[in-house]
Amino acid sequence: MSHSSATAAAPAVASTPCARTGAPTPQLAEAARLLLPHLEQGHRIDAAVLRAAMEASFGASDAAGAW
């Protein structure tokens, strides 16, 4: 069994392709960067925090189909 660190997982997030087009999603990497300070401070990532990061990164809400 192997364990991966958060730093080892970060490049995989940045290079995760869009399911629709297969293109990389820099918005997803940006959302992760916005969430990182919360995690570094030991805060939980609740739905409101996650939604705010995703909306800021993608420029629209999930209801609008942006993510």
Secondary structure, 3 states (H helix, E strand, C coil): CCCCCHHHHHHHHHCCECCCCCCECHHHHHHHHHHHHHHHCCCCCCHHHHHHHHHHHHCCCCCCCCC
